[in-house]
Amino acid sequence: MLAIHGGEPLKKNSFPGWPVTNEYDRSLLIDTVRSGKWSCGEKKSAFESKFAADCGVKHCFAVANGTVSLELILRGMGIGYGDEVILPPYTFVATLSSIIFAGATPVFADIDAGTYNLSHEYVEEKITSKTKAIVAVAVAGCPPKLDELSEIAKRHNVKLIVDAAQGVGAVWNNKSICAWGDAASISCQNSKNLTCGEGGIITTNDDALADAINLMLKGGIRNGSYVSIAQDHTISEFQASVLLSQYNKLESELYLREKNAAYLAGRLHELDFADAAEYDERITRHAYHLFIIRFNSEKLAERGINRDQFLTALNAEGVPLAGGYAPLYHFPCATSAYTERLIGAKIDTTPLKNSEIAGFKEGSWLYQACLLGTRADMDDIADAMIKVWEHADDLRKL
Ligand SMILES: Cc1ncc(COP(=O)(O)O)c(C=O)c1O
């Protein structure tokens, strides 16, 4: 019997928790407290240098979070009122709000049906004479198709920004996703694969952009004059200390997530009602902030059920699979009078086919900490899905 109907849940133990802390976090934090240097100290510089070197980029800035990092990039590029910026609707609201706070008009382009990342095929048709940038999100930590997106950006002379908020450690075609495009932005918020509670990282190889961002972070002051409007979103030395410490274990965790994800994907390939998201052969490393499972909505409909009923029953079995994003154009933040006033335009909120299917019918997410479990945990996920499928007839009344 299904757990939701009073049966025994299939999963008997818990998945690993997050974040995972250690003594090194504590010792660096205590060291910082004692140092009296609580801003712009050695820990921040050490992290930025190490991260830049590992990603193969010239410049790295550790900042307050992964929303202002995007806004600083856009502002640093001089993007603002009257400009258009292309983004996918299947992303966290910050991708959208950073564009709006910069004063630019967001333009939604649809996602790829197999990966849920911004599709290069739909980007090109959205480019106009006002387009200044494309923001490609590495949804779930999966690198977007950066060869194609870079080519389009170059051909149309627009900037390419990688929203790698979920993709720290991801590598596309042998190059860190943070080294692709004109700049990249990472989030180090509590749930993320590299976290210090709240934090963000900007990477770029563009000296002029780095200079503009540096200036904003330093109060906009040059030679004693306020030369630019500033946004001091510098990370504190406390957060930088935790970031530096947590960074030590990122590689081994990325390895474990990939190993478990490959095994789980293998188990899911055996099912006909669900599968793992597509995996492009040019992905050198997927960061797996999320493991996306795509349901086959037609198969579910044949049994008279839908994704949300399935997820409710699966959660009761002890497998925390979530429904994921609803496309951003459905929310009041995209249509509010305040948003319109900030950008002086209406955002086109016409629904886009693949984003609708992913958001409401087929998409689902397993959080990264589950992938830090054992092979038995991965088997539990697949077995719980099979159990729910076998009892699909009992779900219709949910
Ligand atoms: C795709 C994406 N962009 C931006 C952000 C914003 O990051 P933060 O929460 O650190 O501001 C997030 C955070 O979840 C995200 O997932």
The ligand as a Gaussian input file, in Angstrom:
#p B3LYP/6-31G(d) Opt

LIG

0 1
 C       19.308000      30.774000     -11.375000
 C       19.496000      31.653000     -10.178000
 N       19.898000      32.925000     -10.364000
 C       20.108000      33.757000      -9.321000
 C       19.918000      33.321000      -8.027000
 C       20.066000      34.315000      -6.907000
 O       20.992000      33.969000      -5.975000
 P       20.890000      34.532000      -4.463000
 O       19.799000      33.789000      -3.798000
 O       22.242000      34.218000      -3.902000
 O       20.631000      35.981000      -4.556000
 C       19.532000      31.998000      -7.779000
 C       19.321000      31.504000      -6.405000
 O       18.630000      30.549000      -6.160000
 C       19.312000      31.144000      -8.883000
 O       18.926000      29.867000      -8.696000

